[in-house]
Amino acid sequence: MKLTELISSIKPLHVAGSRETDITSLTADSRQAGKGTMFVAVRGVTVDGHSFIPSLEGKGVAAIVVEQMPEVLFPDTTYIVVENSAIALGQLASCWFGYPSRKLKLVGVTGTNGKTTTATLIYEMARLMGYKAGLLSTVVNYVDTEAIHANQTTPDPITINSLLAQMVEKGCTYAAMEVSSHAAHQHRIAGLKFAGGVFSNLTRDHLDYHKTVQAYLEAKKSFFDGLDSDAFALTNIDDKVGEVMLQNTRATRRTYSLRSMADFRGKVIESRLDGTLMSFNGREVNVLFTGRFNAYNLTAVFGASILLGWPLETVLLNMSRLVPVAGRFQTFHSPDGQITGIVDYAHTPDAVVNVISAIREVVGNRGRIITVVGAGGNRDKGKRPIMAHEAARLSDLVVLTSDNPRSEVPEDILKDMEEGLDTPDLRERSVSITDRREAICHAAAIAQPGDVILVAGKGHEDYQEVCGVKHHFDDREEIARAIGNY
């Protein structure tokens, strides 16, 4: 591609050198730069891409995008100065791959909880409607039916546009993607055209990165601020900041709710561990999901489906055909059916409250809830005691254990969690077991007929990261084995 064509996709402050040179590749990783490459120097959270420019000497790099001109310039290299190189990378990546998001109806889903389920179900709904579709999610990426491993919630702009381009090539007409707060703040979605955006909820999370809840909120809100006037913005008005998300958007504003008047109204009529009888705008549907948090997710999917222009009757039929996402309220039963195990990705205080409340709503006092829960290392320490407190408050018995300790000492994380056990009764029904496998086995050993064991925190993950090294560990395998059904 000619450099002049790429430059037309951004607003450079200054261009030094030829605009007519040929570009053979685009990267923000200096290790991947070579002859004919356009290198974009992005100022990251921990690393500044500008510091790697000297390492490009002699590689034949054709163009370098910077926020500040380097002191030493390479001959035959064009320098493009921009205000924000992270935004420029997104715009350049979109141009490089032929603006794939403009050739799809792309729906972004943001919020603290429910992003994966909602985005995945929009993807599944598109396929049930008879369309080819794509998905970018925490669990897995899909190009039509081809699964591609996901390394992070929202990838870098080059990876995003590469995947979207593959979707277009395979004939996809719809796509859904999770939009994390990190991605919005770091402009990883810059240059993308969205047909719509969905907001689920906002509770405490990622304060290790954003520092304050307000900054976290603003990162989420920036996604809606950037939507075009021909897009839709669908928000949960039962959440205290739901309407805040719509304050500055140019998109068509729509709402969904389980408690209030809204454009899309969901209602839980009857709950079971294997499903729920719900109504959507007054029409009853049996769905294969449990819990009010899933009722919110499904109502968002219902609303997004209608806003995408799909027929109401077909959407209602397909709501009953949607199946839960891996590691999200995934149930397992002992061979005699007496003990139920549930694996869920709940890793925030609010998510823990939601999933335990959903179980209690169905089980009532006919059985005990035994919760196995930990907290990740090198993340927001402030939520650790809150998670332990809520888990102990709402469960009959709690086993505190490791999640992904990463580079932290597991026992130190457990001590932080134990601070939330601030009353004698909470301490009495809690035990700390550092080894996660042992903790799950302990929960199974003390379970009685009618009990439900919740294993929370890791969900779909098939590894445990200890001392910076990932080891195979799957909560689904562990609970199935522990209750004798593996």
N, C-alpha and C positions, 0 to 999 in steps of 0.2 A: 504494500500500500504506500502511496506517496505521502510524505510527511505533511504536505499542504492539506490533504484530506483529513488527516488526524487533527491537525491544528484547528480546522474549521469546527470541530466538535467542542472546543473549549474557548475560553476568553483569556488569551495570553496578555500579560502586561507588557511583555517585551520578547522579541525573537532575535537572537544573534546567530547568524549563519544562514545557510541555504534552506529554503522551504521545499525544494524539489527532490531532495534525497529520498531513496527508497528505504522503507522500514520493513524488516523481515520478521521481527518479533517485538512483543511488548512485555515488560516485566517491571516489578518493583523489588525484585531480588537480585542483588548485584552478582550473585554466584551464577545466575542463569543468563547474564548479559554476554553478548558476543558481537560478531560482525553484523552490522545492520540493525542492532537492537535499539529500541527506544526505552531508556531507563527512567522510571519515575521515582524521584527521591521523596519518599513520604516520611513525614515526622510522626513516628509512632509513639506509643505510650512509654516504652522502655528504650527504643532504638530510633535514632534519626537517620533516615536514608541518606541524607546529605554527607554523613561521615564516611560513607562507603564510596563516594565518587572517586577519590584518588586511586582506589583499587581497580578502577575501570581502565586505567591508562594502558594503551597498547592492545586493547581488546577489539578496537574497531567499532565502538559504539557510535551509532549514527546520530542520536539525539538524546538529550538529557533534559528532563522536566524538573525544575527547581523552584523553590520559593525565594531563594537568594543565590545570586551568581557566585560560583566558587572563585577563589583567588587565582587558581591556575586553570587555564582553559586548554582543552585538547584541540589540536588542529583537525579540520574536517569533521568536527562535531557541532551540531546545532544545539543551542541552548534556548529553552523556552521557559520564561519566568511566569509563574502564575501566583495568584493570591493564596490558594490552598491546594497543595499537590494531592491530598487525599481525595478531594472532590474531583480534581482533574483526572485522577486514575480511573474513577468510576465512569466518567464521561468518555475517556479514551478507550476503555475496555468495551463499552457499549458500541462505540463506533467501529472498533477493530473487528468485532464479531457480527457486524451488520445490523446493529440495533435490534436484537432478538426480542426484547421485552415489548417492542412495538408491534410484533407479529403474533403475540399471545395475549390472552386476557389473564393478566397476572394479578393475583390477590395476595396481599401481605397481611400477616397476622402478628400482632404484638400484644404484650401484656406480661405479667409475672408468671401466671399459671395458665395452662390450657392452650398454649401456642401450638405445641406438637399435635395434640388431638384435633384441634380445630383445622389447622392447615392440612393435616393428613385426610380428614374426613371431607374437606372441600375437594381435594384431589380424587378421593374415592367416589364422591358424588358425581364429579365430572365424568368419570369412567362409567358409572352406572347409567348416566344420561346418554352414553353411547359415543363420547368424545375421547380422543387421545389426550392425555394430560401429563404434566410433570409435577414433581414435588421436590422442594428443598427443605429438609427438616433436621432436627437433632438426631433422630433415630437412623434415618436412611434417606438418600436422595433417589428419586426415580425419574428416568427418562422414558416416558411411556411405561412399559412394564419392566424395564431393565433397572435392577437395583444397583446403586453406586454408593460405596461406603461414605458416610458422613463423618468428618473430623471435628466440625464445630457447628453451632446453631446456624450462623449465617456466615458463609465463606467469604474470601476476599473478592473484590470486584471482578478480577480476571476469571476466577473459577466460576463465579455466579454466571457471568455472561457466556462462558464456554458451555456450561450446562444448559443454559437457556437456548443457546444456538443449536445444541444437540437435540433439544426438544423440538425446535422448529423443523430441523432436518428430518426428524422421525414423524412429522405430521401432527404434532401436538398443537392444539388450539387454546388450551387452558393450562395454567400453572398456579400452584399455591406455594408460598414460602413463609417460613418463620422469619420475623424481623426482630432480632434481639436488640436490647438497649445499647450494647457494645457496638453493634453494627451501625445503628443509627448515629451514635455519637462519633464513630470513626469514619462516617461517610461511605461505608461499604456498599450502600444502596444508591449512591449518587449515580445519575445517568439512567436509572431504570424508570420505565413508565408502568405505573400500576393502574389496573382497572378498578381496584378497590382496596380498602384497608379495613381491618377488623381489630377492635380493642377488646380484650377479655377482662382484665382487672389489674389492679396495682397494689401490691403489698411489699413488705420489706424484702429486698434481695439485692445482691451485687453492690452492697455499700462499700465493700473493699475496693471497688473500682470507682463508683460514682461519688462516694463520700457522704452525700446527703440524699434524703428521699426526694427533695425538690429537684436536684440535678438528675436523678433517676427518672422522675416524672417528665422533665423537660426533654430528655433523650427520647422517650417514647412518643411524646407529643410532636417532636420534630418530624417524625414520619408522616403524621397527618397534615402538618403544616406544608409539607412538600407535595401533597397529592394535587393532581390537575383538576380543573373544573369539570371535566367529563368523567371523573371517577366517583365512586361512592365511599363514604366514611361511615362505618357501622360500629356503634359503640354500646357497651353495656351500661345502661343508665342506673342500674342498681349499685354500681360501684361509685364511691364518693367522688372520684375524679373522672368518671365516664364522660360527662358533658364537657369537662375541661379540655379533653382531647380534641373536641370539635371547634373550639373557640376561634381559631384562626385558619381553619381549613377552607379551601376553595371548592372542595368536593361536595357532592350532594350528601346531606346529613341524614342519617337514619339511626334508629335506636332499637335495642332489644332488651327484654326484661322478663324476669319470673315474678316480680312483685308489683310492677307499676304499669300504667298505660304506656304502650310503646308501639312502634311500627310492627315489631315482630314479638309476639307474646308467647312464652312457653309456660307450661304448668305441669307439675308432677302430680299425677293422680294416684298411682300405687307403685311402691318400690319393692324390688326383690334383689337378692344378691346376683341374680343372673339377668336382670333387666328391669325396665321401668315402663309403666303405662303413662304416656305423656299426651299433652295436647299442644298443638302449634296453631296459634290464631283460631282456637276453638275446635280444631280437628284432631280427634284422638288417634294416636299411633303407638304401637308397642315397639320399644327400642331395646337393643341389646346392651344397654349401659346402665350403670347404677350411680346414684348420688346426685345431689343438687349441682355440684361443680360440673358434672357431665351434662346435666340438663342445660346449664348455661352454654356449654360448648356446642351442644346440639342445636340450641335456639340460634346461636350465631351462625352455624352452618345452614340452617333453614333460611335465615335472613339473607345471607350471602348468595345462596342458590337462587332465591327469587330476584335479588338485585342483579344477578348475572343474566336474568331473562329466561330462566328455565321454567317450564310449565308447573303450576302449583300441584296438580294432581299427581304428576310423575315424581315431583320432589317428595311429596308426602309418602308415596309408595316406597321410594328409595331410602327414606329415613329409617324405615324398619329393616332395611337390608344392610345398613352400615354396621361394621364390626369394630370392636375396641382396638386401639393401637397397642402394640407389644409393650409390656411393662407399665401399662396404665390401667390400674384396677384389674389386673389379670388374675383370674381365680384358678385355684388348684384344690383338689379334694382327695382326702385319704381314701384308700380302697373301699372302706365300709361306708364312706360318705358322711362320717360323723364329725370330721374336722375339716375346716376350710382354710386354705392359705391364700392370701392376696398379696401380690407384688405391685407396688406403685412407686412412681418416680418422685413422689412428694418429698421435696428437699427444702421447703421453706415453712415457717410456722403456719402460715395461712393454709398451705396445701395439706399439711399434717392435720390441721383442724378439719378441713373439708373431707378428707378421705375417712378419718375416724368417725366423723359425724354421719357420713353416708352409711358406714357399716352399722353404727348404733341404730340408725333409723330403721334398718331391716331386722337386725338381730334382737333389738330391745333388751329385755332382761333374760332371754331364753338361753343365752350363752355369754361367755366372757370374751373380751377383746384383749389379745396379747400383742403388743406392738414392739417390734424390733426396729430401732432407729438410731442413726448416727448423724454426724455432721462432717462435711468435707474439710480437709486441711487447706491452709493458705487461702482461705476465703473469709467472708464476713464473720468475725468472731462474735459479734453482738447478737446474732440470731441463735447461737448455740443454746444458751440457757432458756430462751423462749421456746425453742422447739421441744426441749426436754420437759419443760413445765406443761406445755399444752398436751404433749403425748401422755404424760403421767396423769394429768387432770381428766382426760377423756377416756383413757383406757383402764381396764381392770388391773393389768400387769404390764410393766414396761421393761424391756431389756435394752439398755444403752450400749452401743457398740461402735466399731469403726465403720466409716463410710469409705471415702478415698482419702487417707491421711496425707497423701502427697509427700511433702518433705517435712511435715510436722510429726512430733512424737504422739502416737495415738492416745496414750494415757493423758497427755496434756489437753487434748480435745475433749476427752471424757470428763476431765475435771471442770472444764468450762461448762459443759452440759449439766453436770451435777449441781452447779450453782442455781439452776432453775428449779431444783427440787427443794423448795424453800419452806415446806411444811412437813411435819412428821408423817402425815398420811401419804404424801407423795413419795417420801423416801421409803416408806414401808412396802409399797408395791412396786419398787424399782430395784433393778440389779444392773451392775455394769460388768460386761464381759468383753474384753478388748477384741478377741478373735471373732470375726463376723460369722464364720461357719459354725463355730462353737455356740455363738449367741442364738443362731437360728435353730440349731439342734436342741438347745436348752428350752426354747419356746415350744418346740414340738413335744419335748419330753414331758412338759408340765401341762400340756393341753388336755382337756377333757372333752367328751362328746358334746357337740353344740358350740364349741369355742371357735373363734376366728383368729388366725394369726396374720397380722399385717407386717410385712417386711417393707419398710419405707426407705426411700432415698436414692436408690440406684436404678430401679425400673428396668429398662431395656439394656443397660450397660452389661457387657460380658467380661468386664475386667475389674480389678481393684488396684489402685495405684498406691504403692507403699514405697517410701524413700525414693520417689521419682521414677520407680520402675512399675510397669503395668504387668499384672499377673492375671491369668484367666480366673474369672470368678463371676458367676451368673446367679443372682438371687432366685431366678425361676428354677434353675436346676437344683439349687440348695434346698428350697422349701419343698419341692416335689420329692426329693430324696428323703428329707427329714420326716415327712408325713407318710412315707412308704409308698409313694406313687411315682417312682422313677425307675 
